[in-house]
Amino acid sequence: MLTSDFKKGIPIKYNGDTYVVVDYQFVNPGKGTAFTRTKIRNPKTQKVIEVTFKSGENIDSAEVEYRKCQYLYNDGKDFYFMDNTTFEQISIPSSNIGDMKDYMMDGTEVTCVYIDGIPFSIQLPPKMEFEVIDSPPGEKGDTATGGTKHVTIKTGAKVSAPLFIKEGDVIRVNTETGDYVERVAK
């Protein structure tokens, strides 16, 4: 894999160990060669280091496995899942779950990402449906601009939705961006 293929969450091999790209930035200075500045995390130790790669440098990718799992619960420190094929219970640190915790409900089916045989993170379905539990009334005059308001979904997360969304409605949310997609007919 080339440095131009880097994305957040991609596992790579660096100095014989496996790391996951946490953040990256392509830099093209006025003089000299371009490079990619990265922050990478070791899934075993959770230690984050900063590494600079030359532009176009070839990097080895790590072994990745994807398994269907079901979300069970979290204890504030770790999130717990059950592997759908082996029924084994696994835990993933909340720091690896990140903002995806805003869309986790008991029983949600997710894809667990294993790096070198260790459960590291999850992938949510790209779009999920949630019930709106709190929706403030729209302000008079807001409809002329196609306004939005912040509604609270069942998980406690806030989503910017159109003014016509009310309590009890079910909405579809893009879990990658956190954006409202559409109201779901009951």
C-alpha positions, 0 to 999 in steps of 0.5 A: 500500500502507498502512503496516498492510500492512507485512511483513518482506521487502516492497519499497517505494519511499521517496524515489525509491529501492527499499527492503525492510522489514527490521523494523517496529513499530506504535506507538500512543502515549497522546497524538498519532497512531499511527505505524509505526517501520520499518527498511528496507534498500536492495538496491543498497547494503545500507544500513539506515535507520530511517524513521517513517511516519504510521499509514495513510500510503500507500506505493508498492510496488516492482516485484518478480519471482519466478524459479525457481532452483536452489541451487549453493553458497556461499563464506561471503560469497555464496550462488550460484544458477542461474536455471532458465530462462536458466541464468544464475548469480546471487549473493545476499549471505548477509546477505539469506539469513538463517536460510534458510541452515539449510535449504539443500542442494545442488540445492534449488529455490528462488524467487529474488526480484528487486527492480527487476531485482536478485536480492535474496533467496529463498523456500524451499518452506514445508515440506522433508524432511531426513535426521536425522544425529544424534539423542541418546537420549531420557531415561527418564521423558520420554515421560510429558510428550510430550517433545522433543529436539534432532536435527541434520538433514543441513544441520547445523541443529538441530530440536526433534523428538519423542523417537521420532525416531532417526538415519536418519529423514527428517523434514519441517520447516517452513522458515518457523518451523524447527518439526518437522512430521512423520516421513516414511515411507520 
